Amino acid sequence: MIKKILTSKLGTFLFVVAAYGLIDLINSALTSFLNSVPGVDWVHLPSGCQFLLVLIAGWVGALGVGIASLIAAIWFTFPNQFALGFEMAFINGLAPLLARVLFVKNFGVKDDLSDITMRQIVLMGIVFACLNSSLNQLVLYWNQEAIDFVDGVLAMLIGDMTGTLLIILLLRQMARSLIDSDGKKSLPLNGLPIAHQARDTFTWNQLNVCFTAADTHRCDGHALLRRFNVFQAGVVTL
C-alpha cells in the first residue's frame, strides 16, 4: 500500500504532508512545556524527520514539509499571522533542500543517494540544522517574535541537531535490525561476505543484493523507493 503511494509525486507529497504534520503535532503536544524561545524545542524530533523526508524525496518532500509547516503555523504556533506562517513554511522546506543540493553539487553525494555514507548523512544533517535554526530565527527576529537572535539560533540549533541525530541513529538501528532479522548480513557481495566489505560505502549493485525489491526500478523520476533503500544502507554503515 505504502509503496503504491510513494511511486507517484502526488502520493509522495500527500504522504510527506501527513507524516510530517502528525509528527510535528505529537512533538508539540509532548514537549511544549520545554519551550524557552518561540519556535524552539530543546529536542526537536520533527527536524530529523524534516531532514530525512527532504533528503529522500527531494523537492516534493520540501513542498510537503512546507505545506505541513504552514498548516501548523497558522492553526497552532502563530494563529492569524498568515505572513509569518508563509515565511516559516518556506524556510522549513528550503533549509533541508539547500543542505541536500549543497552536498549533491559540491561534496560528491549523488542525486539518487547511491554510495552515500553515514559520515555524509551526519555532516549533511549538521549543515541542515545550522541552516534551519539560523533562517527560522532570522524570520522570527525580523517579525519581532524573538528578542535575541543569537540566543534563539543557539537554542534552536541544539534542538535541531539533537532531533536530527536521534532520528538518524534510530533509523540506523532499525535498518541494522531489519538486515539482521532477514539474515542478509551473510549474503555475499562481490564474492565476499558483507562483514568483509569496506564499511564506509555500498554500491548500487551491492544494494540489489541487500534490498531486493522488483518495483524499486519502476518508481517515478524521483525513484523514491530506490533512494530509501540506498539511504537505508548508507545509514547502516559507519
MARBA-3410 file (N, C-alpha, C, O; in Angstrom, 1 decimal):
238
0.8,-1.2,0.0,0.0,0.0,0.0,0.9,1.3,0.0,0.7,2.2,-0.8 ~ 1.8,1.3,0.9,2.7,2.5,1.0,3.5,2.6,-0.2,3.8,3.7,-0.7 ~ 4.0,1.5,-0.7,4.9,1.5,-1.9,4.1,2.1,-3.1,4.6,2.9,-3.9 ~ 2.8,1.8,-3.2,2.0,2.3,-4.3,1.8,3.8,-4.2,1.9,4.5,-5.2 ~ 1.7,4.3,-2.9,1.5,5.7,-2.7,2.8,6.4,-3.1,2.8,7.5,-3.7
4.0,5.9,-2.7,5.2,6.5,-2.9,5.8,6.5,-4.3,6.8,7.1,-4.6 ~ 5.1,5.8,-5.2,5.6,5.7,-6.6,5.0,6.8,-7.5,5.3,6.9,-8.6 ~ 4.3,7.7,-6.9,3.8,8.9,-7.6,4.2,10.2,-6.9,4.3,10.1,-5.6 ~ 4.4,11.3,-7.6,4.8,12.5,-6.9,3.6,13.0,-6.0,3.9,13.5,-4.9 ~ 2.4,12.9,-6.5,1.3,13.3,-5.6,1.1,12.5,-4.4,0.9,13.0,-3.3
1.3,11.2,-4.5,1.2,10.3,-3.4,2.3,10.6,-2.4,2.1,10.6,-1.2 ~ 3.5,10.8,-2.9,4.7,11.2,-2.0,4.4,12.5,-1.3,4.7,12.6,-0.1 ~ 3.9,13.5,-2.0,3.6,14.8,-1.4,2.6,14.7,-0.3,2.8,15.2,0.8 ~ 1.5,14.0,-0.5,0.5,13.8,0.5,1.0,13.0,1.7,0.7,13.3,2.8 ~ 1.8,12.0,1.4,2.4,11.2,2.5,3.3,12.1,3.4,3.3,12.0,4.6
4.2,12.9,2.7,5.0,13.8,3.5,4.2,14.8,4.3,4.6,15.0,5.5 ~ 3.2,15.4,3.7,2.4,16.4,4.5,1.8,15.7,5.7,1.8,16.2,6.8 ~ 1.2,14.5,5.5,0.5,13.8,6.6,1.6,13.3,7.7,1.3,13.5,8.9 ~ 2.7,12.8,7.2,3.7,12.2,8.2,4.3,13.3,9.0,4.4,13.2,10.2 ~ 4.8,14.4,8.3,5.5,15.5,9.0,4.5,16.2,9.9,4.8,16.6,11.0
3.3,16.5,9.4,2.3,17.2,10.2,2.0,16.4,11.5,1.9,17.0,12.5 ~ 1.8,15.1,11.4,1.5,14.3,12.5,2.6,14.3,13.5,2.4,14.4,14.7 ~ 3.8,14.1,13.0,5.0,14.1,13.9,5.2,15.4,14.6,5.5,15.4,15.8 ~ 5.0,16.5,13.9,5.2,17.8,14.5,4.1,18.1,15.5,4.4,18.7,16.6 ~ 2.9,17.6,15.2,1.8,17.8,16.2,2.0,17.0,17.5,1.8,17.6,18.6
2.5,15.8,17.4,2.7,15.0,18.5,3.9,15.6,19.3,3.8,15.6,20.6 ~ 5.0,16.0,18.6,6.1,16.6,19.3,5.7,17.8,20.1,6.1,18.1,21.2 ~ 4.9,18.7,19.4,4.5,19.9,20.1,3.7,19.7,21.3,3.8,20.3,22.3 ~ 2.8,18.7,21.3,1.9,18.3,22.4,2.7,17.8,23.6,2.4,18.0,24.7 ~ 3.8,17.0,23.3,4.6,16.4,24.3,5.7,17.2,24.9,6.1,17.0,26.0
6.1,18.2,24.1,7.3,19.0,24.6,7.1,20.5,24.7,8.0,21.3,24.9 ~ 5.8,20.9,24.6,5.5,22.4,24.6,6.0,23.0,25.9,6.3,24.2,25.9 ~ 6.0,22.2,27.0,6.4,22.8,28.3,7.9,23.1,28.4,8.4,23.7,29.3 ~ 8.7,22.5,27.4,10.1,22.7,27.4,10.5,24.0,26.6,11.7,24.3,26.6 ~ 9.6,24.6,25.9,9.9,25.7,25.0,10.4,26.9,25.8,9.7,27.4,26.8
11.5,27.4,25.5,12.1,28.6,26.2,12.2,29.8,25.2,12.3,31.0,25.6 ~ 12.2,29.5,23.9,12.3,30.5,22.8,11.2,30.2,21.8,11.0,29.0,21.5 ~ 10.5,31.2,21.2,9.5,30.9,20.2,10.0,30.0,19.1,11.1,30.3,18.5 ~ 9.3,29.0,18.8,9.6,28.1,17.7,10.7,27.1,18.0,11.3,26.5,17.1 ~ 11.1,27.0,19.3,12.3,26.2,19.7,11.9,25.1,20.7,11.2,25.3,21.7
12.4,23.9,20.4,12.3,22.8,21.4,13.8,22.3,21.6,14.6,22.3,20.7 ~ 14.1,22.0,22.8,15.5,21.5,23.1,15.8,20.2,22.4,16.9,20.0,22.0 ~ 14.8,19.4,22.2,14.9,18.2,21.4,13.8,18.2,20.4,12.6,18.0,20.7 ~ 14.1,18.4,19.1,13.1,18.6,18.1,13.1,17.5,17.1,13.8,17.7,16.1 ~ 12.4,16.4,17.4,12.4,15.3,16.5,11.9,15.6,15.1,12.4,15.0,14.1
10.9,16.5,15.0,10.4,16.8,13.6,11.5,17.3,12.7,11.4,17.1,11.5 ~ 12.6,17.9,13.3,13.7,18.4,12.4,14.4,17.2,11.8,14.7,17.3,10.6 ~ 14.6,16.1,12.5,15.2,15.0,11.9,14.3,14.4,10.8,14.8,13.9,9.8 ~ 13.0,14.3,11.1,12.1,13.8,10.0,12.0,14.7,8.8,12.0,14.3,7.7 ~ 12.1,16.0,9.1,12.1,17.0,8.0,13.3,16.8,7.1,13.2,16.8,5.9
14.5,16.6,7.7,15.7,16.4,7.0,15.6,15.1,6.2,16.0,15.0,5.0 ~ 15.1,14.0,6.9,15.0,12.7,6.2,14.1,12.7,5.0,14.4,12.2,4.0 ~ 12.9,13.3,5.2,11.9,13.3,4.1,12.4,14.1,2.9,12.2,13.7,1.8 ~ 13.1,15.2,3.1,13.5,16.0,2.0,14.8,15.4,1.4,14.9,15.4,0.1 ~ 15.6,14.8,2.2,16.8,14.1,1.6,16.4,13.0,0.7,17.0,12.8,-0.4
15.3,12.2,1.0,14.9,11.1,0.2,14.0,11.6,-0.9,14.1,11.1,-2.1 ~ 13.0,12.5,-0.7,12.0,12.8,-1.6,12.3,14.1,-2.4,11.6,14.5,-3.3 ~ 13.4,14.8,-2.1,13.8,16.0,-2.9,12.8,17.1,-2.8,12.3,17.4,-1.7 ~ 12.6,17.8,-3.9,11.8,19.0,-3.9,10.3,18.6,-3.5,9.6,19.5,-3.0 ~ 9.8,17.4,-3.9,8.5,17.0,-3.5,8.4,17.0,-1.9,7.4,17.4,-1.4
9.4,16.4,-1.3,9.4,16.4,0.1,9.5,17.8,0.8,8.9,18.0,1.8 ~ 10.3,18.7,0.1,10.4,20.0,0.6,9.0,20.8,0.5,8.7,21.5,1.4 ~ 8.3,20.5,-0.6,7.0,21.1,-0.7,6.0,20.6,0.3,5.3,21.3,0.9 ~ 6.1,19.3,0.6,5.2,18.7,1.6,5.5,19.2,3.0,4.6,19.5,3.7 ~ 6.8,19.3,3.3,7.2,19.8,4.6,6.7,21.3,4.7,6.2,21.7,5.8
6.8,22.1,3.7,6.4,23.5,3.7,4.9,23.6,3.9,4.5,24.4,4.7 ~ 4.1,22.8,3.2,2.6,22.8,3.4,2.2,22.4,4.8,1.4,23.1,5.5 ~ 2.8,21.3,5.3,2.5,20.9,6.7,2.9,22.0,7.7,2.2,22.2,8.7 ~ 4.1,22.6,7.5,4.5,23.7,8.4,3.6,24.9,8.3,3.3,25.5,9.4 ~ 3.1,25.2,7.1,2.2,26.3,7.0,0.9,26.1,7.8,0.4,26.9,8.5
0.3,24.8,7.7,-0.9,24.5,8.4,-0.6,24.6,9.9,-1.4,25.1,10.7 ~ 0.5,24.0,10.4,0.8,24.1,11.8,1.0,25.5,12.3,0.6,25.8,13.4 ~ 1.7,26.3,11.5,2.0,27.7,11.9,0.7,28.5,12.0,0.5,29.2,13.0 ~ -0.2,28.4,11.1,-1.4,29.2,11.0,-2.4,28.8,12.1,-3.1,29.6,12.7 ~ -2.5,27.4,12.3,-3.5,26.9,13.2,-3.1,26.8,14.6,-3.9,26.9,15.6
-1.7,26.6,14.9,-1.3,26.3,16.2,-0.2,27.3,16.7,-0.4,27.9,17.7 ~ 0.9,27.4,16.0,2.0,28.1,16.5,1.8,29.6,16.5,2.1,30.3,17.5 ~ 1.4,30.1,15.3,1.2,31.6,15.2,-0.1,31.9,14.5,-0.2,32.3,13.4 ~ -1.2,31.6,15.3,-2.6,31.8,14.7,-2.8,33.2,14.2,-2.5,34.2,14.9 ~ -3.4,33.2,13.0,-3.9,34.5,12.4,-2.7,35.4,11.9,-2.9,36.5,11.5
-1.5,34.9,12.0,-0.3,35.6,11.4,0.1,34.9,10.1,1.1,34.1,10.0 ~ -0.7,35.2,9.1,-0.5,34.5,7.8,0.8,34.7,7.1,1.4,33.8,6.6 ~ 1.3,36.0,7.1,2.6,36.3,6.5,3.7,35.5,7.2,4.5,35.0,6.5 ~ 3.7,35.6,8.5,4.7,34.8,9.3,4.6,33.3,9.0,5.6,32.7,8.9 ~ 3.4,32.8,8.9,3.2,31.4,8.7,3.8,31.0,7.3,4.4,30.0,7.2
3.6,31.8,6.3,4.1,31.5,5.0,5.6,31.6,5.0,6.3,30.8,4.3 ~ 6.2,32.6,5.7,7.6,32.7,5.8,8.3,31.5,6.5,9.3,31.0,6.0 ~ 7.7,31.1,7.6,8.2,29.9,8.3,8.1,28.6,7.5,9.0,27.8,7.5 ~ 7.0,28.5,6.8,6.8,27.3,5.9,7.8,27.3,4.8,8.4,26.2,4.5 ~ 8.1,28.4,4.2,9.1,28.5,3.1,10.5,28.1,3.6,11.2,27.3,3.0
10.8,28.6,4.8,12.1,28.3,5.4,12.2,26.8,5.7,13.3,26.2,5.5 ~ 11.2,26.2,6.3,11.2,24.8,6.7,11.4,23.9,5.5,12.0,22.8,5.7 ~ 10.8,24.3,4.4,11.0,23.5,3.2,12.3,23.7,2.5,13.0,22.8,2.0 ~ 12.8,25.0,2.6,14.0,25.4,1.9,15.3,24.9,2.6,16.2,24.4,1.9 ~ 15.4,24.9,3.9,16.6,24.6,4.6,17.1,23.2,4.3,18.3,23.0,4.0
16.3,22.1,4.5,16.8,20.8,4.2,17.1,20.6,2.7,18.0,19.9,2.3 ~ 16.3,21.3,1.8,16.6,21.2,0.4,17.9,21.9,0.0,18.7,21.3,-0.8 ~ 18.2,23.0,0.7,19.5,23.6,0.4,20.7,22.7,0.9,21.7,22.6,0.2 ~ 20.5,22.1,2.0,21.6,21.2,2.5,21.8,20.0,1.5,22.9,19.7,1.2 ~ 20.7,19.5,1.0,20.8,18.4,0.1,21.5,18.9,-1.2,22.4,18.2,-1.7
21.0,20.0,-1.8,21.6,20.5,-3.0,23.1,20.8,-2.8,23.9,20.5,-3.7 ~ 23.4,21.4,-1.7,24.8,21.7,-1.4,25.7,20.5,-1.5,26.8,20.5,-2.0 ~ 25.3,19.4,-0.9,26.1,18.2,-0.9,26.1,17.5,-2.2,27.1,16.9,-2.6 ~ 25.0,17.5,-2.9,24.9,16.9,-4.3,25.8,17.7,-5.2,26.5,17.1,-6.1 ~ 25.8,19.0,-5.2,26.6,19.8,-6.1,28.1,19.9,-5.8,28.9,20.0,-6.7
28.4,19.8,-4.5,29.8,20.1,-4.1,30.6,19.0,-3.3,31.8,19.1,-3.2 ~ 29.9,18.0,-2.8,30.5,17.1,-1.9,30.4,15.6,-2.3,30.5,14.7,-1.5 ~ 30.1,15.4,-3.6,30.1,14.1,-4.1,29.0,13.2,-3.8,29.0,12.0,-4.0 ~ 27.9,13.7,-3.2,26.7,12.9,-3.0,25.9,12.9,-4.2,25.6,13.9,-4.8 ~ 25.5,11.7,-4.7,24.7,11.5,-5.9,23.3,11.8,-5.7,22.8,11.6,-4.6
22.6,12.3,-6.7,21.2,12.7,-6.5,20.3,11.5,-6.1,19.3,11.7,-5.4 ~ 20.7,10.3,-6.6,19.9,9.1,-6.2,20.4,8.5,-4.9,19.9,7.4,-4.5 ~ 21.3,9.2,-4.2,21.9,8.8,-2.9,22.7,7.5,-3.0,23.1,7.0,-1.9 ~ 23.0,7.0,-4.2,23.9,5.8,-4.2,25.3,6.2,-3.7,25.8,7.3,-4.0 ~ 25.9,5.2,-3.0,27.2,5.4,-2.4,27.2,6.4,-1.2,28.3,6.8,-0.8
26.1,6.8,-0.7,26.1,7.7,0.4,26.6,7.0,1.6,26.3,5.8,1.8 ~ 27.3,7.7,2.5,27.8,7.1,3.7,27.2,7.7,4.9,26.6,8.8,4.9 ~ 27.4,7.1,6.1,26.9,7.6,7.3,27.6,8.9,7.6,26.9,9.8,8.2 ~ 28.8,9.1,7.3,29.6,10.3,7.6,28.9,11.5,6.8,28.7,12.6,7.3 ~ 28.6,11.2,5.5,28.0,12.3,4.7,26.6,12.6,5.2,26.2,13.8,5.2
25.8,11.6,5.7,24.5,11.8,6.2,24.6,12.7,7.5,23.8,13.7,7.6 ~ 25.5,12.4,8.4,25.6,13.2,9.6,26.1,14.6,9.3,25.5,15.6,9.9 ~ 27.1,14.8,8.4,27.5,16.1,8.1,26.4,16.9,7.4,26.3,18.1,7.7 ~ 25.6,16.3,6.5,24.5,16.9,5.9,23.5,17.4,6.9,22.9,18.4,6.9 ~ 23.3,16.5,7.9,22.3,16.8,9.0,22.8,18.0,9.8,21.9,18.8,10.2
24.1,18.1,10.1,24.6,19.2,10.8,24.4,20.5,10.0,24.0,21.6,10.6 ~ 24.7,20.5,8.7,24.6,21.7,7.8,23.1,22.1,7.8,22.8,23.2,7.9 ~ 22.2,21.1,7.7,20.8,21.4,7.7,20.4,22.1,9.0,19.6,23.0,9.0 ~ 20.9,21.5,10.2,20.5,22.1,11.4,20.9,23.6,11.5,20.2,24.4,12.1 ~ 22.1,23.9,11.0,22.6,25.2,11.1,21.8,26.2,10.2,21.4,27.3,10.6
21.5,25.7,9.0,20.6,26.5,8.1,19.3,26.7,8.7,18.7,27.8,8.7 ~ 18.7,25.6,9.2,17.3,25.7,9.6,17.1,26.6,10.8,16.2,27.4,10.9 ~ 18.1,26.5,11.8,18.0,27.3,13.0,18.2,28.8,12.7,17.5,29.6,13.2 ~ 19.3,29.1,11.9,19.6,30.5,11.6,18.5,31.2,10.8,18.1,32.3,11.0 ~ 18.0,30.5,9.8,17.0,31.1,8.9,15.6,31.2,9.6,14.9,32.2,9.5
15.2,30.2,10.4,14.0,30.3,11.2,14.1,31.5,12.2,13.1,32.2,12.3 ~ 15.2,31.6,12.9,15.3,32.6,13.9,15.4,34.0,13.3,15.0,35.0,13.8 ~ 16.0,34.0,12.1,16.1,35.3,11.4,14.6,35.8,11.0,14.3,37.0,11.2 ~ 13.8,34.9,10.6,12.4,35.2,10.3,11.7,35.7,11.5,11.0,36.7,11.5 ~ 11.9,35.0,12.6,11.2,35.3,13.9,11.7,36.6,14.4,10.9,37.5,14.9
13.0,36.9,14.3,13.6,38.1,14.8,13.1,39.3,13.9,12.8,40.4,14.5 ~ 13.0,39.1,12.6,12.6,40.1,11.7,11.1,40.5,12.0,10.7,41.7,11.9 ~ 10.3,39.5,12.4,8.9,39.8,12.7,8.7,40.1,14.2,7.5,40.1,14.6 ~ 9.7,40.3,14.9,9.7,40.7,16.3,9.0,39.7,17.2,8.4,40.0,18.2 ~ 9.2,38.4,16.8,8.7,37.3,17.6,9.8,36.8,18.5,9.5,36.1,19.5
11.0,37.1,18.2,12.2,36.7,19.0,12.9,37.9,19.4,13.1,38.8,18.6 ~ 13.3,38.0,20.7,14.0,39.2,21.2,15.5,39.1,20.9,16.1,40.1,20.5 ~ 16.1,38.0,21.1,17.6,37.8,21.0,17.9,36.8,19.9,17.6,35.6,20.0 ~ 18.4,37.3,18.7,18.6,36.5,17.6,19.7,35.4,17.9,19.4,34.2,17.5 ~ 20.8,35.8,18.5,21.9,34.8,18.7,21.4,33.7,19.7,21.6,32.5,19.4
20.8,34.1,20.8,20.3,33.1,21.8,19.3,32.2,21.1,19.3,31.0,21.4 ~ 18.4,32.7,20.3,17.4,31.9,19.6,18.1,30.9,18.7,17.6,29.8,18.6 ~ 19.1,31.4,17.9,19.8,30.5,17.0,20.4,29.3,17.7,20.3,28.2,17.4 ~ 21.1,29.7,18.8,21.9,28.6,19.6,20.9,27.6,20.2,21.2,26.4,20.2 ~ 19.8,28.1,20.8,18.8,27.2,21.4,18.2,26.3,20.3,18.0,25.1,20.5
17.8,26.9,19.2,17.2,26.1,18.1,18.1,25.1,17.5,17.8,24.0,17.1 ~ 19.4,25.6,17.4,20.4,24.7,16.8,20.6,23.4,17.7,20.7,22.3,17.1 ~ 20.6,23.6,19.0,20.7,22.4,19.8,19.5,21.4,19.6,19.7,20.2,19.4 ~ 18.3,22.0,19.5,17.1,21.2,19.3,17.1,20.5,17.9,16.8,19.3,17.8 ~ 17.5,21.2,16.9,17.6,20.7,15.5,18.7,19.6,15.4,18.4,18.5,14.8
19.8,19.8,16.0,20.9,18.8,15.9,20.6,17.6,16.7,20.8,16.5,16.2 ~ 20.1,17.7,17.9,19.7,16.5,18.7,18.6,15.8,18.0,18.7,14.5,18.0 ~ 17.6,16.5,17.6,16.5,15.8,16.9,16.9,15.1,15.6,16.5,13.9,15.4 ~ 17.8,15.7,14.8,18.2,15.1,13.6,19.1,13.9,13.8,19.0,12.9,13.2 ~ 20.1,14.0,14.8,21.0,12.9,15.1,20.2,11.8,15.7,20.5,10.6,15.4
19.2,12.0,16.5,18.4,10.9,17.1,17.7,10.2,16.1,17.6,9.0,16.1 ~ 17.1,10.9,15.1,16.4,10.2,14.0,17.3,9.4,13.2,17.0,8.3,12.8 ~ 18.5,9.9,12.9,19.5,9.2,12.1,19.9,7.9,12.8,19.9,6.8,12.2 ~ 20.2,8.0,14.1,20.6,6.9,14.9,19.5,5.9,15.0,19.7,4.7,15.0 ~ 18.3,6.3,15.2,17.1,5.4,15.3,16.9,4.7,14.0,16.7,3.5,14.0
17.0,5.4,12.9,16.8,4.7,11.6,18.0,3.7,11.3,17.8,2.7,10.8 ~ 19.2,4.1,11.7,20.3,3.2,11.6,20.1,1.9,12.3,20.4,0.8,11.8 ~ 19.6,2.0,13.6,19.4,0.8,14.4,18.3,0.0,13.8,18.4,-1.2,13.8 ~ 17.2,0.6,13.3,16.1,-0.1,12.6,16.6,-0.8,11.4,16.2,-1.9,11.1 ~ 17.4,-0.1,10.6,17.9,-0.7,9.4,18.8,-1.9,9.7,18.7,-3.0,9.0
19.7,-1.8,10.7,20.5,-2.9,11.1,19.7,-4.1,11.6,20.0,-5.2,11.3 ~ 18.7,-3.8,12.4,17.8,-4.8,12.9,17.1,-5.6,11.8,16.9,-6.8,11.8 ~ 16.7,-4.8,10.7,16.0,-5.4,9.6,16.9,-6.3,8.8,16.5,-7.4,8.5 ~ 18.1,-5.9,8.6,19.1,-6.7,7.9,19.4,-8.0,8.7,19.4,-9.1,8.2 ~ 19.6,-7.8,10.1,19.8,-9.0,10.9,18.7,-10.0,10.9,18.9,-11.2,10.8
17.4,-9.4,11.0,16.3,-10.3,11.1,16.0,-11.0,9.8,15.5,-12.2,9.8 ~ 16.4,-10.4,8.7,16.2,-11.1,7.4,17.4,-12.0,7.0,17.3,-12.7,6.0 ~ 18.4,-12.0,7.9,19.5,-12.9,7.6,20.4,-12.5,6.4,21.0,-13.4,5.8 ~ 20.4,-11.2,6.1,21.0,-10.8,4.8,22.4,-10.3,5.1,23.1,-10.0,4.1 ~ 22.9,-10.2,6.3,24.2,-9.8,6.5,25.3,-10.8,6.0,26.4,-10.4,5.7
24.8,-12.0,5.9,25.8,-13.1,5.4,25.8,-13.2,3.9,26.6,-14.0,3.4 ~ 24.9,-12.5,3.2,24.9,-12.6,1.8,26.2,-12.1,1.1,26.7,-11.1,1.6 ~ 26.7,-12.8,0.1,28.0,-12.4,-0.5,27.8,-11.2,-1.3,26.8,-11.0,-2.1 ~ 28.8,-10.3,-1.3,28.8,-9.1,-2.1,30.2,-9.2,-2.9,31.2,-9.1,-2.2 ~ 30.1,-9.3,-4.2,31.3,-9.4,-5.0,32.2,-10.5,-4.5,33.4,-10.4,-4.5
31.6,-11.6,-4.0,32.3,-12.8,-3.6,32.7,-12.8,-2.2,33.3,-13.7,-1.7 ~ 32.4,-11.7,-1.4,32.8,-11.6,0.0,31.6,-11.4,0.8,30.7,-10.7,0.4 ~ 31.6,-11.9,2.1,30.5,-11.5,3.0,30.5,-10.0,3.2,31.6,-9.4,3.1 ~ 29.4,-9.5,3.6,29.3,-8.1,3.9,30.2,-7.6,5.0,30.8,-6.5,4.9 ~ 30.4,-8.5,5.9,31.3,-8.2,7.1,32.7,-7.9,6.6,33.4,-7.1,7.3
33.1,-8.4,5.4,34.4,-8.2,4.9,34.5,-7.1,3.9,35.6,-6.8,3.5 ~ 33.4,-6.5,3.6,33.4,-5.4,2.7,33.9,-4.1,3.4,33.8,-4.0,4.6 ~ 34.3,-3.1,2.6,34.6,-1.8,3.2,33.4,-1.3,3.8,32.3,-1.2,3.1 ~ 33.4,-0.8,5.1,32.2,-0.4,5.8,31.8,1.0,5.5,30.9,1.5,6.1 ~ 32.6,1.7,4.7,32.3,3.1,4.5,31.3,3.4,3.4,30.7,4.5,3.3
31.0,2.4,2.5,30.1,2.7,1.4,29.5,1.4,0.9,30.1,0.3,1.0 ~ 28.4,1.5,0.2,27.8,0.5,-0.5,27.6,1.0,-2.0,27.3,2.1,-2.2 ~ 27.7,0.1,-3.0,27.4,0.5,-4.3,26.0,0.0,-4.6,25.4,-0.8,-3.9 ~ 25.4,0.6,-5.7,24.1,0.2,-6.1,24.0,-1.3,-6.4,22.9,-1.9,-6.1 ~ 25.0,-1.9,-7.0,25.0,-3.3,-7.3,24.9,-4.1,-6.0,24.2,-5.2,-5.9
25.6,-3.7,-5.0,25.5,-4.4,-3.7,24.2,-4.2,-3.1,23.7,-5.1,-2.4 ~ 23.5,-3.1,-3.3,22.2,-2.9,-2.8,21.2,-3.8,-3.4,20.2,-4.2,-2.8 ~ 21.4,-4.1,-4.7,20.5,-5.1,-5.3,20.5,-6.4,-4.6,19.5,-7.1,-4.6 ~ 21.6,-6.8,-4.0,21.7,-8.0,-3.2,21.0,-7.8,-1.8,20.3,-8.7,-1.4 ~ 21.3,-6.7,-1.2,20.8,-6.4,0.2,19.4,-6.1,0.2,18.7,-6.6,1.1
18.9,-5.4,-0.8,17.5,-4.9,-0.8,16.8,-5.3,-2.1,16.8,-4.4,-3.0 ~ 16.3,-6.5,-2.2,15.7,-6.9,-3.5,14.3,-6.5,-3.5,13.5,-7.1,-2.7 ~ 13.9,-5.6,-4.3,12.5,-5.2,-4.5,12.3,-4.8,-5.9,12.9,-3.9,-6.5 ~ 11.5,-5.7,-6.6,11.4,-5.6,-8.1,10.8,-4.2,-8.5,11.2,-3.7,-9.6 ~ 10.0,-3.6,-7.7,9.4,-2.3,-8.1,10.2,-1.1,-7.8,9.8,0.0,-8.2
11.4,-1.3,-7.2,12.2,-0.1,-6.9,12.7,0.6,-8.2,13.0,1.7,-8.3 ~ 12.8,-0.2,-9.3,13.2,0.3,-10.6,12.1,0.9,-11.4,12.3,1.5,-12.5 ~ 10.9,0.8,-10.9,9.7,1.3,-11.7,9.1,2.5,-11.0,8.0,2.8,-11.3 ~ 9.8,3.1,-10.1,9.3,4.3,-9.5,9.3,5.5,-10.5,9.9,5.4,-11.6 ~ 8.8,6.6,-10.0,8.7,7.8,-10.9,10.1,8.4,-11.0,11.1,7.8,-10.5
10.2,9.6,-11.6,11.5,10.2,-11.8,12.3,10.4,-10.5,13.5,10.5,-10.5 ~ 11.6,10.5,-9.4,12.3,10.7,-8.1,12.9,9.4,-7.6,13.8,9.5,-6.7 ~ 12.5,8.3,-8.1,13.0,7.0,-7.6,13.0,6.9,-6.1,14.0,6.6,-5.5 ~ 11.9,7.3,-5.5,11.8,7.4,-4.0,12.2,6.1,-3.3,13.0,6.2,-2.3 ~ 11.6,5.0,-3.7,11.9,3.8,-3.0,13.3,3.4,-3.2,13.9,2.8,-2.2
13.9,3.6,-4.4,15.3,3.3,-4.5,16.2,4.1,-3.6,17.1,3.7,-3.0 ~ 15.8,5.4,-3.5,16.6,6.3,-2.7,16.5,5.9,-1.2,17.5,5.9,-0.5 ~ 15.3,5.4,-0.8,15.2,5.0,0.6,16.0,3.8,0.8,16.7,3.7,1.9 ~ 16.0,2.8,-0.1,16.9,1.6,0.1,18.3,2.0,0.1,19.1,1.4,1.0 ~ 18.8,2.9,-0.7,20.2,3.4,-0.7,20.5,4.1,0.6,21.5,3.8,1.2
19.6,5.0,1.0,19.8,5.7,2.2,19.8,4.7,3.4,20.6,4.9,4.3 ~ 19.0,3.7,3.4,18.9,2.7,4.5,20.3,2.0,4.6,20.8,1.8,5.7 ~ 20.9,1.7,3.5,22.2,1.0,3.5,23.3,2.0,4.0,24.2,1.6,4.7 ~ 23.2,3.2,3.5,24.2,4.2,3.9,24.1,4.5,5.4,25.2,4.7,6.1 ~ 22.9,4.4,6.0,22.8,4.6,7.5,23.4,3.5,8.2,23.9,3.6,9.3
23.3,2.2,7.7,23.8,1.1,8.4,25.3,1.1,8.5,25.9,0.6,9.5 ~ 26.0,1.7,7.5,27.5,1.7,7.5,28.0,2.8,8.4,27.3,3.8,8.7 ~ 29.3,2.6,8.9,30.0,3.6,9.7,31.2,4.1,8.9,32.0,4.9,9.5
END
